Amino acid sequence: MTATQASPAVGFDTRKLLIGGQWRAGDSAQLLPLHNPSDGSLLAQIARGNAADVDAAVAAAQAALAGDWGRWTAAERGRVLLKMSQIATAQADELARLEALDVGKPLKQGRADALALARYLEFYGGAADKVMGDTIPFANGYTAFSIREPHGVTGHIVPWNYPMQIIGRSVGAALAMGNACVLKPAEEACLSALAFGHIAQQAGLPAGALNIVTGLGEEAGAALSAHPGVAHLSFTGSVAVGQLIQAAAARNTLPVTLELGGKSPQIVFADADLDAALPFLVNAGIQNCGQTCSAASRILVERPVFDAVRRRMAERYAALCIGPALDDPEVGPLISARQRETVLGFLKIAHDTGLTVAAQARLPAGLPPGGCYVAPTLLAPVAPDHPLAQQEIFGPVQVMIPFDGEAEALRIANGTAYGLVAGVWTRDGSRALRMARQLHCGQVFINNYGAGGGIELPFGGVKHSGHGREKGFEALYGFSSLKTVAIHHG
């Protein structure tokens, strides 16, 4: 494939940016490669957008707000989002294939993400005209009320691990509230973001309401974060980059929604229903090859059942099927060779510090040599303060930590820099509620584990996991500003 060819595997020209309703080449005319993580092959090329492209995208968004898009009613915005949902549903199989090629997800996970995108658009389409203000009791002779208004131009920097889902929960909510969006997808995975732009056009979204600039984070992403024409930023990704984005936004006093890393625990008490818990304990750790901010990477188990849980998890690990994404295995590759080296580096720390490998899936013979595969690994027992129990690995590695009683479970669960999701497994209802109240995180699942799932469930973290909330109606509030009006009428 040359620099002047679109990839036949993709079905549309990946080398263009969407700005003001037009697909156009980037200002620099430079291209970046997209590689298939299943085999390392060149999948497509994308435009290397820069600050000039971001300027043009922000200007197009501002023009949309001053034009047709800014005049649309909430009901009209809802209808176009519902149309986008219908198109995404109809194209779910193709979107799943794109995500499998681009990210390395098994096809079934890619299809689940495509349907989640459609569900986000459906939810926010239905909610667009249902965001209400309030009347406020005030002094005699006054009528006071509040209204919610769009911020204006919103910037959306989405990661490579769940592009479709995060676009749906972020851009979908922003559009529902009447904002005009500039979307910067991660340079490693842009295909579904570009496909989303085509879906928006097919549905009749006005030009400039959605603009897409591909490129490097340190170029296009940095320009978007620091742009004075942006009124709100949403970022999902690493803590280090989130801190840079928040610092850049602070210079323009912008509100920022940050969903960052996690080291999420599942806490298994001795009275838990282990038959119900076991599938969640493993699947929530190895889904998307462990590249999930809310992955259940720490398994805390009460000591009387520790050996039983370890044995049963090891059996599940031994049965895992690993392979190229289009073969639809249980576990596909990591996103890139760089991420593979990061995960292998953590496994070397485990080896060098004498951690016990309780289970490790087998990499089958015949895997493509250029693929970014790592064998899912379970380490047990692991001390709560060990680096692999404290740091986000972002790969298919889980650690098991024994505990004695509620107090120690809480101390261990809360004892990291993160606070995104937690799971609690117990038949004791009072204990479940006590744990839920005392866990320092944004979501708690009792006798289930959603890994952030549920379009309706507000999602976000505390501590180094970020701030602000996405999903549900909370996202709509976050993508709007509250205005109070007080009328003196005597």
N, C-alpha and C positions, 0 to 999 in steps of 0.2 A: 504494500500500500504506500503510495507516495503522498506528499503533502497536499496534492491537489485533488485527491480522491476522497469521497465519503465512503465510510465503511459499509459494504453490502450486508454485513451481519446486523447492522443497526436499523436501517430502513429510512433514515433521515440524515441530513447533513449535520454532523456534530460540531462542525468548525465555525458555526455562526453564533452570535449573541442575539438575544431578543431585547430590542430597545425601541420603545415607542411603537410597538406593534409590528416592527419590521425585523426580519432576520438578516443580520449584516456581519461582515467581517470585523474583527477587532482592530483597534487603532494601530497596533504594532504589526499586524499581519503575521505575527509569530504563532506557532502552534505547539501544543504540549501533547505527549503521548498518553493514551489510556491503555493499560495492560490488563489482560485477562488473568486474574490471580489463580485460576485453575491450572493454567499451563504456561503462563508467562508470555504468551503471544501478544503482539500488538493488536489491540481491539479496535481502536479508533483514535482520532486526534481531536483536540478541542482548542478553541481560541484562547490565547494567552491575554486575557483582558487586563487592562491597566487603569491608572487613575483617570485618564481621559475617557475611557469607556464608562467608568463609574460616574463621572460628571454627566455624561450624556444620559445615562440611565436615570439618575436623580432628576435631571431636567425634564425627562419624559414623564416621570412619575408626578412631578409638580404640575406639568401641563395637563395630565389626566385629571388631577384634583380640581384644576381650574376649569375643566371642560366637562365632557359627558359623564365621566365616572363620578365626579364630585356632585353632579346633579341627580344621580340615581337615588331613588328611595331605598330604604332598608329592604323592603319587599322585593324590589328589582334585583338588589345585590343577592338576596337569598335565592332567587330563581336561577341566576346564572351559576351559582355554586352548586345547586341541585343538578343543573344540566351537566356541569363538570363531573359530578359524582356519577351520573348515569354513563357518561363516556368512559370514565376510568373503570367502572364495573365491566363494561362491554370489552374493554381492552386489557382486562386483568391478566390474561395469559401472556400477552405480548410484554406487558410491563414486568411480569414475573421473570420472563426470559432475559430482558434487559438487566434487571437487578442481579440475576444469577451470573450473567456474563461479567458484569461490571464490579460487583462486590464479592462474588464467590459464594453467594447464598444458595443452598439447595432450593430447587424450584418451588417446593411446597412453602418454604419460608418467604420466598419472593412473592408468591401469590397471596399469602396472608398479608404481606405488606401492601400489596396493590389494593386488596379489599379494605384494609385499614385506611388507606388514602381516600378511597371512595366513601367510607363511613365518616371520616372527618369532614369531608366536603358536604355530606348529607346532613351531619349534625349542625355544622355552622351555617349551612344554607337554611335549615329550619329555624335556627336561633337568631338569625340576623335581625328580624323585626320584632324580637321579643326581649330586647335589652331595654329595661325601663329606668326612668329616673324616679325621684321621690319628691313628695311635698314635705316641707319642713315646718313644724310649729315654730313660730317666731313672734315678734312683737305685734301688738294690736295695730291695725292699719297697714299691715304688710302681708303680701303673699310671697312665700319663698319656695323655691323648688330647685332640684338639681337635674342636669341632663348630661348624657355621655356623648362625647364627640371623638372622632378619629384623631390620632396624633398628627397625621399628615403622611409624610414619606417614612416608611419603615424599612429597615435593613434586616435581612435574614441571612445569617451565615450558618449553613447546615453541614453536618459531618458526613463521613463516608459510610458509616455503619448501618444507618437506617434512613437513607435519603427520602424515600417516599413518605414514610410515616411522619418524619419531622417536618417536611414541607407541608403535609396536610394539617398538622396540629398548629403550625406557626403561621404560614401564609394563609391557610384557610380561615383562621380566626381573624387575622389582620384585614383580609378582604371583606369579611362579613361586617366588620365595624366601619368600613368605608375608607380604610387607608389605601395608599398606593405603594406597591412593594418593589424593592430591589433585592433579588435573590442571588446570593453567591454560594454555589455548591462547592464542596470539597473537590480539589483538583484530581483526587484519586477516583472519584465516582460521580460523574455528571450526567449519565445517560437518562436516568429517570427524571432528573430535574428538567432537562431539555424536552423530554417527552411531555412533562407537565405543561410546559409552555405551549406545545401544540394542542394539548387538550383544552387549555384556556381559550385559545383562538377558535377552536372548533365550537366551543360553547357560546362564543359571542362576548367574551370579556372585553371591554373597551380597551383600545390601544393605550399603552402606558400604565394601566393599572397593575400589570405584572411585567417586570423587566428582569432578565437573567444575564448575569455577567459571569462567565467562567474564567478561571485563571488561578494563579498562585495566591495562597493566603497572605504572604508577605507583600504582595503587590495589590491585587484587586481587593482582597479582604481588608488589608490595612487601610486602603483608600476609602472603603465604605465605612469602616469603623470611625474614621476621623472626619467624615464629610460633614460640613456645616449645614447642608441641606437636609440631612436625615434627622428625624424627630424621635425615633425610638429604634433600638437595636435588640435583636434576639440572636443569641448564640448558643449552640450546643457543641461541646467538645471538651478539650483538656483543660485542666485547671490553669496551666501556664499560659495558654493562649487566651483563655477567658480573662485572666488578669490583665493581659496586654490590651484586650478589647475594651475592658472597663476603664482602663487608664486613658485610652484614646478618646472614648466617649465622654469622659469626665471633663475634657477640655472644652467640650460643647455643652456641658451639663445635661447630657442625654439620659433618660431612663434606659436601663438595660435589663433584659431578662437573661439569666445565665443558668443553663443546665449543664453541669460539669461532671466530674467523675464520681465513682462510687466504690465502696468495698462492702457490699450489702450482705448482711447475715441472714441465714435461715436458722432459727433456734428450735431445736427438737427436744422436747421434754420426754421423760421416761414414760409418761402416760399417753403419748401421741399415737395416732393410728398410723403405724409405719407403712402399711400397704398403701394408704392414701398419700403419704408424704413422699415416698421414694421417687416416683416419677418426677415430681417437682424439684426435689433436691438435686437431681442430676441435670434435667433438661434446662432448668433456669440458669445453669452454669455453663453449659456447652452450646446453647442456642447461639446461632450466628458465630460459631467458633469462639464463643466467649467474649466477642467484641460488642458488649452491651454495657452501657453505663450502670444499669441496674441489675447486672448479672449477679446471681447468688454465688459469689466467689468464696464466701466463708460459711462453712457448715458447723454450727455450734451444737453439740450433742451432749445431753446429760449423761454422766458417766455410766449409770447402770445399763444403758442401751448403746453405748458408744461402739463396742465391738460388733454388735448386730448390724448397726447402721453402716459401719465401715464395710463389713462383709457384703451386704446387699448392694451398696453403691459400687463396690468392685465388680460384682457380677454384671451390673448394668454397663459399666465401662467396658468390660470385656466383649460385650455384644454390640458396641457402637460400630456403625458402618460409616466409613470415611471415603470420600472420593470427589471427583470434579462436580461442580455445581449442577451442570445440566444432566448428570446421572441421578440427581435427586437423592443424595445420601442423607444420613442424619447430620453429618458434620462435613462441611466443605473446607476450603482453604482459608487462611488469613488473607487480608486485603492486599498485602504487598510483602516483598522480600524484607523491607525494613522492619515491618511489624513482626515478621517471623523471627528476625534476629533479636528483637526486643524480648519476645516471649522466651526464646531459647536462652537469652541472658538470665532471665529469672530462674529458669530451670537449672542453669549452671550454679546460681547462688544456692538453690535448694540442695544440689549435689555437694557443693563445697562446704555447706554448713551441716551436712549429715542428716537431712530430712529423709524420712522413709517414704518411698513411693508405694502407696497402698494399692494403686491400680493404674494401669496405663493402657489405653486403647492401642490396637495394632494398626500401623500404617500398612495397607495392603501392597503387595507387589504390583508393579505396573503403573503406579501413579505417574502422571506427566512430570518429567524431571524439572521443568521450569515452574511447577506449581508451588504455592506457599503453604505447605502442609506442616502441621505440628500435631503430634499425638496427644489427644486429651489425657490429662494427668491428674490423679488424685493423690494428695500428700496428707499423711496422717500418722501420728498426731503432730500438731504444729503449735508452738507456743504463741499466745496472743500478741506478743510484741515482736515476733519474727518479721523481717521485711516482707515476706510473702503473705503474711497475715495483715499487713498494714498498707502496702502499696498496691495501686491498681495495676494489674498485669495486662488486662485487655486481651486475653487469650484463654484457651480452654484449660485452665488450671484452677482447681479448687483445693482449699485447705480445710481440714477437719480439726476442730478444737474442742476438747472435752471441758465440761464445766460441772459444778456442783451447786444446784439451787438457783433460785431466781436472781438473787443479788449478784452472784458471780456472772450469770448469763448477761445481765444488764451491763455490768462493768465492762465485759469483753465486747459486747455488741456496740456499745457507745464509745469504745476506746480507740477510735481511729479519727483521722481528720475529716472523714466523709460522713454524710447523713442523707442518703437518697431513699432507699427502700429497705424494709425488713420483713421477714416472715416469722410467724410463731406457730408452732405445732403443739397443741395440747388439747385434752378433753376437759380441762378445768376452765370453765367460763370466767370465773373471777380472776384467775391467773392471766388469762388472755387479755382481759381488759386492763389489768394492772400493767402488764408488759406494754400494751399499746400506748398507754398514757405516758410511760417513762422512756420509751425509745426515742432517741433524738434523730428523727428522719422525717421525710416528707410524706411517705406512704407506709402503712403497715398492713400486711395481709395476715389474717388469722385462718389457719388450716387451709391455706391456698397460697399461691405466689404468682402474681401477675407480671413480674418483671416490668412494671410500669404500664401494663396493659389497661385497657378500658378507656375508650374515647371520652366518656363522661366524667372520669375520675381526675380531679386536679392533680397535677404531677410537677414535682420540683424538689429541691433539696435544701438542706441547711449546712452550715459550716462550709467546707471546701466543695461541697456538691452544688453550690450556687444559691441563687435567690430568684424570687418571682415564681409564678405558677403558669403552666400551660395545661391544656386540655380542659374540657368542661366549660362552664360559664366563666370560671376564673380567667381563662385566656382572653375572653372577650373584654373583661374589665381591664386586663393588663394592656390590651391593644387600644385603649381609649383613655381619654382624660376626662375628669369630672369637673363640670362647671356649675357653680351655684348662682342663681338669679334671685334677687330680692326686689320686689316691686312695692313701692310705697303708693298706696291709693287712698289713704285716709280712712 
